[in-house]
Amino acid sequence: MRSLSARILPKGWPDLVRQIVLFCGAYWLYRLVRGFTDGRAGEAFENAREVIRLEQHLGLFIEPAIHTWTEGQRWLIDSTSWMYVNSHFVVTTFTLAFIYLRRNQSFYFIRNMFMVAMGIALVLYAVYPTAPPRYMPEWGFQDSVAQFTGLTSSDSSANALYNPFAAVPSMHVAFALMLGVPMATMVRHVWAKVLWLIYPFVVTFVVVATANHWWFDAFTGALVAGLAGVAAIFCARLRPTAWAWVPPTPAPAAH
């Protein structure tokens, strides 16, 4: 058993447990703190109207057209709804597990990005609660994910583990970028690199098409990912042997 775990786990069981506890603790704190917007629905809807006015001023209020077009393609709206449900947790969890087990030298840099990004998001959720498009049917939006899953959430207000007004930033997009770009550098096959590079763009389309985010949310999510990357670089300078980004070793050329 000990030899098996040594082959599978890069740094043994203690380190694996430590990373699981860290991620689970950070995620549940993230869920808990982002629920502190109860009673601020009016502010959240006014902020959403501010986002609409900004996008209209820029001539880029495109969400109603994208959502309506996607809703008109049953296979597409079902696919995007499925992707919305699964990308944020399932894809993220399995990809982080793969990086930890198979690309461990790069894991800690990515972990630090995630920790910083979730911290930034919590601050933004607290100071700028924003209603997502799906709560504004007057613009033609519907809750596509609820229609697809048949499940409805407690939309009336936030609670300790759920925040209906956590639109800015889109952490779906932030997570997709913080995984897509590193994974594109770590996988060896060209087709896999291409898939990981387009993954953040697919997620961006998904969150907008399903009326869960404004494109402004996706933009701020990308900014959060960028800031988290800069912070991870700073952390790597503090502990270069433990937290630095280590590019994967290229496979030896076949003879």
GURONU-574180 format. One record per residue (C-alpha): x, y, z; chain; residue number from 0. Coordinates in steps of 0.02 Angstrom, whole numbers, plus 50000, padded with zeros to 5 digits. Example, Ala and Ser with C-alpha at 12.3 -4.5 7.8 and 13.67 -1.06 7.14 Angstrom:
2
<atom><xx>50615</xx><yy>49775</yy><zz>50390</zz><chain>A</chain><n>0</n></atom>
<atom><xx>50684</xx><yy>49947</yy><zz>50357</zz><chain>A</chain><n>1</n></atom>
***
This chain:
255
<atom><xx>50000</xx><yy>50000</yy><zz>50000</zz><chain>A</chain><n>0</n></atom>
<atom><xx>50140</xx><yy>50119</yy><zz>50044</zz><chain>A</chain><n>1</n></atom>
<atom><xx>50232</xx><yy>50087</yy><zz>49881</zz><chain>A</chain><n>2</n></atom>
<atom><xx>50069</xx><yy>50108</yy><zz>49783</zz><chain>A</chain><n>3</n></atom>
<atom><xx>50031</xx><yy>50276</yy><zz>49864</zz><chain>A</chain><n>4</n></atom>
<atom><xx>50210</xx><yy>50332</yy><zz>49834</zz><chain>A</chain><n>5</n></atom>
<atom><xx>50187</xx><yy>50297</yy><zz>49648</zz><chain>A</chain><n>6</n></atom>
<atom><xx>50017</xx><yy>50382</yy><zz>49637</zz><chain>A</chain><n>7</n></atom>
<atom><xx>50035</xx><yy>50529</yy><zz>49758</zz><chain>A</chain><n>8</n></atom>
<atom><xx>50176</xx><yy>50650</yy><zz>49716</zz><chain>A</chain><n>9</n></atom>
<atom><xx>50201</xx><yy>50709</yy><zz>49895</zz><chain>A</chain><n>10</n></atom>
<atom><xx>50110</xx><yy>50579</yy><zz>49998</zz><chain>A</chain><n>11</n></atom>
<atom><xx>49945</xx><yy>50575</yy><zz>50090</zz><chain>A</chain><n>12</n></atom>
<atom><xx>49980</xx><yy>50721</yy><zz>50209</zz><chain>A</chain><n>13</n></atom>
<atom><xx>50002</xx><yy>50844</yy><zz>50066</zz><chain>A</chain><n>14</n></atom>
<atom><xx>49849</xx><yy>50778</yy><zz>49974</zz><chain>A</chain><n>15</n></atom>
<atom><xx>49741</xx><yy>50797</yy><zz>50129</zz><chain>A</chain><n>16</n></atom>
<atom><xx>49812</xx><yy>50971</yy><zz>50158</zz><chain>A</chain><n>17</n></atom>
<atom><xx>49765</xx><yy>51027</yy><zz>49981</zz><chain>A</chain><n>18</n></atom>
<atom><xx>49590</xx><yy>50953</yy><zz>49994</zz><chain>A</chain><n>19</n></atom>
<atom><xx>49559</xx><yy>51039</yy><zz>50160</zz><chain>A</chain><n>20</n></atom>
<atom><xx>49627</xx><yy>51203</yy><zz>50091</zz><chain>A</chain><n>21</n></atom>
<atom><xx>49517</xx><yy>51199</yy><zz>49936</zz><chain>A</chain><n>22</n></atom>
<atom><xx>49362</xx><yy>51139</yy><zz>50026</zz><chain>A</chain><n>23</n></atom>
<atom><xx>49385</xx><yy>51268</yy><zz>50164</zz><chain>A</chain><n>24</n></atom>
<atom><xx>49414</xx><yy>51408</yy><zz>50039</zz><chain>A</chain><n>25</n></atom>
<atom><xx>49266</xx><yy>51356</yy><zz>49933</zz><chain>A</chain><n>26</n></atom>
<atom><xx>49145</xx><yy>51344</yy><zz>50078</zz><chain>A</chain><n>27</n></atom>
<atom><xx>49206</xx><yy>51511</yy><zz>50146</zz><chain>A</chain><n>28</n></atom>
<atom><xx>49179</xx><yy>51580</yy><zz>49972</zz><chain>A</chain><n>29</n></atom>
<atom><xx>49002</xx><yy>51510</yy><zz>49969</zz><chain>A</chain><n>30</n></atom>
<atom><xx>48966</xx><yy>51570</yy><zz>50146</zz><chain>A</chain><n>31</n></atom>
<atom><xx>49031</xx><yy>51747</yy><zz>50127</zz><chain>A</chain><n>32</n></atom>
<atom><xx>48952</xx><yy>51776</yy><zz>49958</zz><chain>A</chain><n>33</n></atom>
<atom><xx>48783</xx><yy>51743</yy><zz>50037</zz><chain>A</chain><n>34</n></atom>
<atom><xx>48794</xx><yy>51901</yy><zz>50142</zz><chain>A</chain><n>35</n></atom>
<atom><xx>48687</xx><yy>52001</yy><zz>50021</zz><chain>A</chain><n>36</n></atom>
<atom><xx>48518</xx><yy>51959</yy><zz>50095</zz><chain>A</chain><n>37</n></atom>
<atom><xx>48405</xx><yy>52112</yy><zz>50097</zz><chain>A</chain><n>38</n></atom>
<atom><xx>48502</xx><yy>52199</yy><zz>49957</zz><chain>A</chain><n>39</n></atom>
<atom><xx>48394</xx><yy>52145</yy><zz>49811</zz><chain>A</chain><n>40</n></atom>
<atom><xx>48350</xx><yy>52324</yy><zz>49765</zz><chain>A</chain><n>41</n></atom>
<atom><xx>48534</xx><yy>52371</yy><zz>49758</zz><chain>A</chain><n>42</n></atom>
<atom><xx>48573</xx><yy>52215</yy><zz>49655</zz><chain>A</chain><n>43</n></atom>
<atom><xx>48441</xx><yy>52257</yy><zz>49525</zz><chain>A</chain><n>44</n></atom>
<atom><xx>48497</xx><yy>52438</yy><zz>49516</zz><chain>A</chain><n>45</n></atom>
<atom><xx>48675</xx><yy>52380</yy><zz>49487</zz><chain>A</chain><n>46</n></atom>
<atom><xx>48612</xx><yy>52265</yy><zz>49349</zz><chain>A</chain><n>47</n></atom>
<atom><xx>48526</xx><yy>52414</yy><zz>49267</zz><chain>A</chain><n>48</n></atom>
<atom><xx>48691</xx><yy>52508</yy><zz>49281</zz><chain>A</chain><n>49</n></atom>
<atom><xx>48776</xx><yy>52366</yy><zz>49187</zz><chain>A</chain><n>50</n></atom>
<atom><xx>48642</xx><yy>52375</yy><zz>49053</zz><chain>A</chain><n>51</n></atom>
<atom><xx>48663</xx><yy>52563</yy><zz>49035</zz><chain>A</chain><n>52</n></atom>
<atom><xx>48851</xx><yy>52543</yy><zz>49020</zz><chain>A</chain><n>53</n></atom>
<atom><xx>48835</xx><yy>52409</yy><zz>48886</zz><chain>A</chain><n>54</n></atom>
<atom><xx>48706</xx><yy>52513</yy><zz>48793</zz><chain>A</chain><n>55</n></atom>
<atom><xx>48821</xx><yy>52664</yy><zz>48800</zz><chain>A</chain><n>56</n></atom>
<atom><xx>48959</xx><yy>52558</yy><zz>48724</zz><chain>A</chain><n>57</n></atom>
<atom><xx>48839</xx><yy>52491</yy><zz>48593</zz><chain>A</chain><n>58</n></atom>
<atom><xx>48869</xx><yy>52314</yy><zz>48657</zz><chain>A</chain><n>59</n></atom>
<atom><xx>48707</xx><yy>52265</yy><zz>48743</zz><chain>A</chain><n>60</n></atom>
<atom><xx>48709</xx><yy>52098</yy><zz>48654</zz><chain>A</chain><n>61</n></atom>
<atom><xx>48644</xx><yy>51979</yy><zz>48787</zz><chain>A</chain><n>62</n></atom>
<atom><xx>48458</xx><yy>51981</yy><zz>48735</zz><chain>A</chain><n>63</n></atom>
<atom><xx>48503</xx><yy>51938</yy><zz>48555</zz><chain>A</chain><n>64</n></atom>
<atom><xx>48623</xx><yy>51798</yy><zz>48605</zz><chain>A</chain><n>65</n></atom>
<atom><xx>48500</xx><yy>51724</yy><zz>48730</zz><chain>A</chain><n>66</n></atom>
<atom><xx>48352</xx><yy>51731</yy><zz>48610</zz><chain>A</chain><n>67</n></atom>
<atom><xx>48452</xx><yy>51652</yy><zz>48469</zz><chain>A</chain><n>68</n></atom>
<atom><xx>48516</xx><yy>51513</yy><zz>48583</zz><chain>A</chain><n>69</n></atom>
<atom><xx>48342</xx><yy>51481</yy><zz>48653</zz><chain>A</chain><n>70</n></atom>
<atom><xx>48283</xx><yy>51455</yy><zz>48474</zz><chain>A</chain><n>71</n></atom>
<atom><xx>48402</xx><yy>51307</yy><zz>48453</zz><chain>A</chain><n>72</n></atom>
<atom><xx>48341</xx><yy>51173</yy><zz>48574</zz><chain>A</chain><n>73</n></atom>
<atom><xx>48499</xx><yy>51068</yy><zz>48561</zz><chain>A</chain><n>74</n></atom>
<atom><xx>48607</xx><yy>51221</yy><zz>48590</zz><chain>A</chain><n>75</n></atom>
<atom><xx>48515</xx><yy>51289</yy><zz>48741</zz><chain>A</chain><n>76</n></atom>
<atom><xx>48513</xx><yy>51115</yy><zz>48819</zz><chain>A</chain><n>77</n></atom>
<atom><xx>48699</xx><yy>51096</yy><zz>48784</zz><chain>A</chain><n>78</n></atom>
<atom><xx>48743</xx><yy>51265</yy><zz>48857</zz><chain>A</chain><n>79</n></atom>
<atom><xx>48633</xx><yy>51233</yy><zz>49010</zz><chain>A</chain><n>80</n></atom>
<atom><xx>48719</xx><yy>51065</yy><zz>49037</zz><chain>A</chain><n>81</n></atom>
<atom><xx>48888</xx><yy>51149</yy><zz>49017</zz><chain>A</chain><n>82</n></atom>
<atom><xx>48842</xx><yy>51285</yy><zz>49142</zz><chain>A</chain><n>83</n></atom>
<atom><xx>48793</xx><yy>51155</yy><zz>49271</zz><chain>A</chain><n>84</n></atom>
<atom><xx>48949</xx><yy>51048</yy><zz>49248</zz><chain>A</chain><n>85</n></atom>
<atom><xx>49093</xx><yy>51161</yy><zz>49198</zz><chain>A</chain><n>86</n></atom>
<atom><xx>49111</xx><yy>51259</yy><zz>49359</zz><chain>A</chain><n>87</n></atom>
<atom><xx>49126</xx><yy>51114</yy><zz>49481</zz><chain>A</chain><n>88</n></atom>
<atom><xx>49149</xx><yy>50950</yy><zz>49387</zz><chain>A</chain><n>89</n></atom>
<atom><xx>49274</xx><yy>51007</yy><zz>49255</zz><chain>A</chain><n>90</n></atom>
<atom><xx>49367</xx><yy>51115</yy><zz>49381</zz><chain>A</chain><n>91</n></atom>
<atom><xx>49379</xx><yy>50977</yy><zz>49512</zz><chain>A</chain><n>92</n></atom>
<atom><xx>49437</xx><yy>50841</yy><zz>49393</zz><chain>A</chain><n>93</n></atom>
<atom><xx>49562</xx><yy>50956</yy><zz>49308</zz><chain>A</chain><n>94</n></atom>
<atom><xx>49638</xx><yy>51012</yy><zz>49473</zz><chain>A</chain><n>95</n></atom>
<atom><xx>49651</xx><yy>50829</yy><zz>49524</zz><chain>A</chain><n>96</n></atom>
<atom><xx>49739</xx><yy>50788</yy><zz>49361</zz><chain>A</chain><n>97</n></atom>
<atom><xx>49861</xx><yy>50932</yy><zz>49384</zz><chain>A</chain><n>98</n></atom>
<atom><xx>49898</xx><yy>50880</yy><zz>49563</zz><chain>A</chain><n>99</n></atom>
<atom><xx>49928</xx><yy>50698</yy><zz>49519</zz><chain>A</chain><n>100</n></atom>
<atom><xx>50011</xx><yy>50713</yy><zz>49349</zz><chain>A</chain><n>101</n></atom>
<atom><xx>50083</xx><yy>50890</yy><zz>49340</zz><chain>A</chain><n>102</n></atom>
<atom><xx>50116</xx><yy>50918</yy><zz>49524</zz><chain>A</chain><n>103</n></atom>
<atom><xx>50260</xx><yy>51039</yy><zz>49496</zz><chain>A</chain><n>104</n></atom>
<atom><xx>50135</xx><yy>51163</yy><zz>49422</zz><chain>A</chain><n>105</n></atom>
<atom><xx>49992</xx><yy>51133</yy><zz>49544</zz><chain>A</chain><n>106</n></atom>
<atom><xx>50042</xx><yy>51253</yy><zz>49683</zz><chain>A</chain><n>107</n></atom>
<atom><xx>50054</xx><yy>51404</yy><zz>49567</zz><chain>A</chain><n>108</n></atom>
<atom><xx>49878</xx><yy>51366</yy><zz>49502</zz><chain>A</chain><n>109</n></atom>
<atom><xx>49815</xx><yy>51336</yy><zz>49679</zz><chain>A</chain><n>110</n></atom>
<atom><xx>49876</xx><yy>51507</yy><zz>49732</zz><chain>A</chain><n>111</n></atom>
<atom><xx>49786</xx><yy>51586</yy><zz>49583</zz><chain>A</chain><n>112</n></atom>
<atom><xx>49624</xx><yy>51506</yy><zz>49637</zz><chain>A</chain><n>113</n></atom>
<atom><xx>49642</xx><yy>51563</yy><zz>49817</zz><chain>A</chain><n>114</n></atom>
<atom><xx>49675</xx><yy>51743</yy><zz>49766</zz><chain>A</chain><n>115</n></atom>
<atom><xx>49537</xx><yy>51745</yy><zz>49635</zz><chain>A</chain><n>116</n></atom>
<atom><xx>49406</xx><yy>51683</yy><zz>49758</zz><chain>A</chain><n>117</n></atom>
<atom><xx>49462</xx><yy>51814</yy><zz>49884</zz><chain>A</chain><n>118</n></atom>
<atom><xx>49443</xx><yy>51954</yy><zz>49756</zz><chain>A</chain><n>119</n></atom>
<atom><xx>49273</xx><yy>51887</yy><zz>49703</zz><chain>A</chain><n>120</n></atom>
<atom><xx>49210</xx><yy>51889</yy><zz>49882</zz><chain>A</chain><n>121</n></atom>
<atom><xx>49253</xx><yy>52073</yy><zz>49899</zz><chain>A</chain><n>122</n></atom>
<atom><xx>49166</xx><yy>52116</yy><zz>49735</zz><chain>A</chain><n>123</n></atom>
<atom><xx>49010</xx><yy>52015</yy><zz>49780</zz><chain>A</chain><n>124</n></atom>
<atom><xx>49000</xx><yy>52110</yy><zz>49944</zz><chain>A</chain><n>125</n></atom>
<atom><xx>49024</xx><yy>52285</yy><zz>49875</zz><chain>A</chain><n>126</n></atom>
<atom><xx>48934</xx><yy>52264</yy><zz>49709</zz><chain>A</chain><n>127</n></atom>
<atom><xx>48792</xx><yy>52136</yy><zz>49716</zz><chain>A</chain><n>128</n></atom>
<atom><xx>48718</xx><yy>52121</yy><zz>49542</zz><chain>A</chain><n>129</n></atom>
<atom><xx>48565</xx><yy>52031</yy><zz>49478</zz><chain>A</chain><n>130</n></atom>
<atom><xx>48598</xx><yy>51914</yy><zz>49329</zz><chain>A</chain><n>131</n></atom>
<atom><xx>48500</xx><yy>51929</yy><zz>49166</zz><chain>A</chain><n>132</n></atom>
<atom><xx>48386</xx><yy>51783</yy><zz>49207</zz><chain>A</chain><n>133</n></atom>
<atom><xx>48298</xx><yy>51889</yy><zz>49339</zz><chain>A</chain><n>134</n></atom>
<atom><xx>48250</xx><yy>52021</yy><zz>49211</zz><chain>A</chain><n>135</n></atom>
<atom><xx>48116</xx><yy>51943</yy><zz>49099</zz><chain>A</chain><n>136</n></atom>
<atom><xx>48068</xx><yy>52116</yy><zz>49036</zz><chain>A</chain><n>137</n></atom>
<atom><xx>48221</xx><yy>52102</yy><zz>48923</zz><chain>A</chain><n>138</n></atom>
<atom><xx>48167</xx><yy>51932</yy><zz>48858</zz><chain>A</chain><n>139</n></atom>
<atom><xx>48276</xx><yy>51826</yy><zz>48974</zz><chain>A</chain><n>140</n></atom>
<atom><xx>48225</xx><yy>51657</yy><zz>49043</zz><chain>A</chain><n>141</n></atom>
<atom><xx>48307</xx><yy>51542</yy><zz>49170</zz><chain>A</chain><n>142</n></atom>
<atom><xx>48369</xx><yy>51415</yy><zz>49043</zz><chain>A</chain><n>143</n></atom>
<atom><xx>48463</xx><yy>51310</yy><zz>49170</zz><chain>A</chain><n>144</n></atom>
<atom><xx>48310</xx><yy>51291</yy><zz>49282</zz><chain>A</chain><n>145</n></atom>
<atom><xx>48206</xx><yy>51240</yy><zz>49131</zz><chain>A</chain><n>146</n></atom>
<atom><xx>48338</xx><yy>51113</yy><zz>49080</zz><chain>A</chain><n>147</n></atom>
<atom><xx>48363</xx><yy>51035</yy><zz>49252</zz><chain>A</chain><n>148</n></atom>
<atom><xx>48184</xx><yy>51052</yy><zz>49313</zz><chain>A</chain><n>149</n></atom>
<atom><xx>48253</xx><yy>51121</yy><zz>49476</zz><chain>A</chain><n>150</n></atom>
<atom><xx>48218</xx><yy>51292</yy><zz>49548</zz><chain>A</chain><n>151</n></atom>
<atom><xx>48324</xx><yy>51382</yy><zz>49674</zz><chain>A</chain><n>152</n></atom>
<atom><xx>48276</xx><yy>51499</yy><zz>49815</zz><chain>A</chain><n>153</n></atom>
<atom><xx>48276</xx><yy>51651</yy><zz>49703</zz><chain>A</chain><n>154</n></atom>
<atom><xx>48191</xx><yy>51769</yy><zz>49822</zz><chain>A</chain><n>155</n></atom>
<atom><xx>48343</xx><yy>51807</yy><zz>49927</zz><chain>A</chain><n>156</n></atom>
<atom><xx>48519</xx><yy>51755</yy><zz>49970</zz><chain>A</chain><n>157</n></atom>
<atom><xx>48556</xx><yy>51631</yy><zz>50106</zz><chain>A</chain><n>158</n></atom>
<atom><xx>48712</xx><yy>51564</yy><zz>50190</zz><chain>A</chain><n>159</n></atom>
<atom><xx>48765</xx><yy>51453</yy><zz>50045</zz><chain>A</chain><n>160</n></atom>
<atom><xx>48679</xx><yy>51532</yy><zz>49897</zz><chain>A</chain><n>161</n></atom>
<atom><xx>48687</xx><yy>51706</yy><zz>49823</zz><chain>A</chain><n>162</n></atom>
<atom><xx>48573</xx><yy>51746</yy><zz>49676</zz><chain>A</chain><n>163</n></atom>
<atom><xx>48659</xx><yy>51914</yy><zz>49655</zz><chain>A</chain><n>164</n></atom>
<atom><xx>48839</xx><yy>51854</yy><zz>49630</zz><chain>A</chain><n>165</n></atom>
<atom><xx>48851</xx><yy>51905</yy><zz>49447</zz><chain>A</chain><n>166</n></atom>
<atom><xx>49004</xx><yy>52019</yy><zz>49451</zz><chain>A</chain><n>167</n></atom>
<atom><xx>49128</xx><yy>51942</yy><zz>49421</zz><chain>A</chain><n>168</n></atom>
<atom><xx>49090</xx><yy>51780</yy><zz>49330</zz><chain>A</chain><n>169</n></atom>
<atom><xx>49195</xx><yy>51650</yy><zz>49418</zz><chain>A</chain><n>170</n></atom>
<atom><xx>49145</xx><yy>51523</yy><zz>49285</zz><chain>A</chain><n>171</n></atom>
<atom><xx>49251</xx><yy>51626</yy><zz>49166</zz><chain>A</chain><n>172</n></atom>
<atom><xx>49390</xx><yy>51658</yy><zz>49292</zz><chain>A</chain><n>173</n></atom>
<atom><xx>49405</xx><yy>51472</yy><zz>49333</zz><chain>A</chain><n>174</n></atom>
<atom><xx>49402</xx><yy>51427</yy><zz>49148</zz><chain>A</chain><n>175</n></atom>
<atom><xx>49546</xx><yy>51546</yy><zz>49112</zz><chain>A</chain><n>176</n></atom>
<atom><xx>49649</xx><yy>51492</yy><zz>49263</zz><chain>A</chain><n>177</n></atom>
<atom><xx>49634</xx><yy>51312</yy><zz>49202</zz><chain>A</chain><n>178</n></atom>
<atom><xx>49628</xx><yy>51333</yy><zz>49013</zz><chain>A</chain><n>179</n></atom>
<atom><xx>49787</xx><yy>51432</yy><zz>48989</zz><chain>A</chain><n>180</n></atom>
<atom><xx>49898</xx><yy>51325</yy><zz>49104</zz><chain>A</chain><n>181</n></atom>
<atom><xx>49826</xx><yy>51163</yy><zz>49036</zz><chain>A</chain><n>182</n></atom>
<atom><xx>49861</xx><yy>51219</yy><zz>48858</zz><chain>A</chain><n>183</n></atom>
<atom><xx>50044</xx><yy>51231</yy><zz>48905</zz><chain>A</chain><n>184</n></atom>
<atom><xx>50046</xx><yy>51063</yy><zz>48995</zz><chain>A</chain><n>185</n></atom>
<atom><xx>49958</xx><yy>50946</yy><zz>48875</zz><chain>A</chain><n>186</n></atom>
<atom><xx>50062</xx><yy>50874</yy><zz>48734</zz><chain>A</chain><n>187</n></atom>
<atom><xx>49938</xx><yy>50847</yy><zz>48592</zz><chain>A</chain><n>188</n></atom>
<atom><xx>49896</xx><yy>50995</yy><zz>48480</zz><chain>A</chain><n>189</n></atom>
<atom><xx>49711</xx><yy>50954</yy><zz>48479</zz><chain>A</chain><n>190</n></atom>
<atom><xx>49709</xx><yy>50956</yy><zz>48669</zz><chain>A</chain><n>191</n></atom>
<atom><xx>49800</xx><yy>51124</yy><zz>48672</zz><chain>A</chain><n>192</n></atom>
<atom><xx>49669</xx><yy>51196</yy><zz>48554</zz><chain>A</chain><n>193</n></atom>
<atom><xx>49526</xx><yy>51130</yy><zz>48660</zz><chain>A</chain><n>194</n></atom>
<atom><xx>49596</xx><yy>51205</yy><zz>48818</zz><chain>A</chain><n>195</n></atom>
<atom><xx>49630</xx><yy>51373</yy><zz>48734</zz><chain>A</chain><n>196</n></atom>
<atom><xx>49451</xx><yy>51386</yy><zz>48671</zz><chain>A</chain><n>197</n></atom>
<atom><xx>49377</xx><yy>51322</yy><zz>48834</zz><chain>A</chain><n>198</n></atom>
<atom><xx>49369</xx><yy>51497</yy><zz>48916</zz><chain>A</chain><n>199</n></atom>
<atom><xx>49281</xx><yy>51565</yy><zz>48761</zz><chain>A</chain><n>200</n></atom>
<atom><xx>49155</xx><yy>51423</yy><zz>48765</zz><chain>A</chain><n>201</n></atom>
<atom><xx>49120</xx><yy>51454</yy><zz>48949</zz><chain>A</chain><n>202</n></atom>
<atom><xx>49098</xx><yy>51640</yy><zz>48913</zz><chain>A</chain><n>203</n></atom>
<atom><xx>48969</xx><yy>51601</yy><zz>48780</zz><chain>A</chain><n>204</n></atom>
<atom><xx>48884</xx><yy>51478</yy><zz>48898</zz><chain>A</chain><n>205</n></atom>
<atom><xx>48862</xx><yy>51600</yy><zz>49043</zz><chain>A</chain><n>206</n></atom>
<atom><xx>48793</xx><yy>51735</yy><zz>48927</zz><chain>A</chain><n>207</n></atom>
<atom><xx>48682</xx><yy>51621</yy><zz>48821</zz><chain>A</chain><n>208</n></atom>
<atom><xx>48599</xx><yy>51544</yy><zz>48975</zz><chain>A</chain><n>209</n></atom>
<atom><xx>48563</xx><yy>51719</yy><zz>49046</zz><chain>A</chain><n>210</n></atom>
<atom><xx>48669</xx><yy>51687</yy><zz>49200</zz><chain>A</chain><n>211</n></atom>
<atom><xx>48791</xx><yy>51829</yy><zz>49168</zz><chain>A</chain><n>212</n></atom>
<atom><xx>48813</xx><yy>51990</yy><zz>49073</zz><chain>A</chain><n>213</n></atom>
<atom><xx>48965</xx><yy>51999</yy><zz>48960</zz><chain>A</chain><n>214</n></atom>
<atom><xx>49027</xx><yy>52131</yy><zz>49081</zz><chain>A</chain><n>215</n></atom>
<atom><xx>49032</xx><yy>51995</yy><zz>49214</zz><chain>A</chain><n>216</n></atom>
<atom><xx>49137</xx><yy>51885</yy><zz>49099</zz><chain>A</chain><n>217</n></atom>
<atom><xx>49255</xx><yy>52031</yy><zz>49069</zz><chain>A</chain><n>218</n></atom>
<atom><xx>49276</xx><yy>52063</yy><zz>49255</zz><chain>A</chain><n>219</n></atom>
<atom><xx>49300</xx><yy>51877</yy><zz>49282</zz><chain>A</chain><n>220</n></atom>
<atom><xx>49444</xx><yy>51881</yy><zz>49157</zz><chain>A</chain><n>221</n></atom>
<atom><xx>49518</xx><yy>52031</yy><zz>49249</zz><chain>A</chain><n>222</n></atom>
<atom><xx>49507</xx><yy>51936</yy><zz>49414</zz><chain>A</chain><n>223</n></atom>
<atom><xx>49597</xx><yy>51788</yy><zz>49335</zz><chain>A</chain><n>224</n></atom>
<atom><xx>49733</xx><yy>51906</yy><zz>49271</zz><chain>A</chain><n>225</n></atom>
<atom><xx>49755</xx><yy>51987</yy><zz>49441</zz><chain>A</chain><n>226</n></atom>
<atom><xx>49762</xx><yy>51816</yy><zz>49522</zz><chain>A</chain><n>227</n></atom>
<atom><xx>49898</xx><yy>51765</yy><zz>49400</zz><chain>A</chain><n>228</n></atom>
<atom><xx>50001</xx><yy>51919</yy><zz>49446</zz><chain>A</chain><n>229</n></atom>
<atom><xx>49977</xx><yy>51881</yy><zz>49631</zz><chain>A</chain><n>230</n></atom>
<atom><xx>50032</xx><yy>51701</yy><zz>49604</zz><chain>A</chain><n>231</n></atom>
<atom><xx>50190</xx><yy>51765</yy><zz>49520</zz><chain>A</chain><n>232</n></atom>
<atom><xx>50223</xx><yy>51874</yy><zz>49673</zz><chain>A</chain><n>233</n></atom>
<atom><xx>50194</xx><yy>51725</yy><zz>49788</zz><chain>A</chain><n>234</n></atom>
<atom><xx>50316</xx><yy>51623</yy><zz>49683</zz><chain>A</chain><n>235</n></atom>
<atom><xx>50450</xx><yy>51752</yy><zz>49717</zz><chain>A</chain><n>236</n></atom>
<atom><xx>50421</xx><yy>51731</yy><zz>49903</zz><chain>A</chain><n>237</n></atom>
<atom><xx>50436</xx><yy>51541</yy><zz>49896</zz><chain>A</chain><n>238</n></atom>
<atom><xx>50512</xx><yy>51497</yy><zz>49727</zz><chain>A</chain><n>239</n></atom>
<atom><xx>50551</xx><yy>51316</yy><zz>49771</zz><chain>A</chain><n>240</n></atom>
<atom><xx>50372</xx><yy>51281</yy><zz>49824</zz><chain>A</chain><n>241</n></atom>
<atom><xx>50258</xx><yy>51400</yy><zz>49728</zz><chain>A</chain><n>242</n></atom>
<atom><xx>50346</xx><yy>51443</yy><zz>49565</zz><chain>A</chain><n>243</n></atom>
<atom><xx>50270</xx><yy>51395</yy><zz>49399</zz><chain>A</chain><n>244</n></atom>
<atom><xx>50370</xx><yy>51248</yy><zz>49331</zz><chain>A</chain><n>245</n></atom>
<atom><xx>50334</xx><yy>51213</yy><zz>49147</zz><chain>A</chain><n>246</n></atom>
<atom><xx>50312</xx><yy>51030</yy><zz>49104</zz><chain>A</chain><n>247</n></atom>
<atom><xx>50463</xx><yy>50936</yy><zz>49040</zz><chain>A</chain><n>248</n></atom>
<atom><xx>50444</xx><yy>50903</yy><zz>48853</zz><chain>A</chain><n>249</n></atom>
<atom><xx>50430</xx><yy>50723</yy><zz>48801</zz><chain>A</chain><n>250</n></atom>
<atom><xx>50591</xx><yy>50649</yy><zz>48731</zz><chain>A</chain><n>251</n></atom>
<atom><xx>50598</xx><yy>50643</yy><zz>48542</zz><chain>A</chain><n>252</n></atom>
<atom><xx>50567</xx><yy>50472</yy><zz>48466</zz><chain>A</chain><n>253</n></atom>
<atom><xx>50713</xx><yy>50392</yy><zz>48373</zz><chain>A</chain><n>254</n></atom>
***
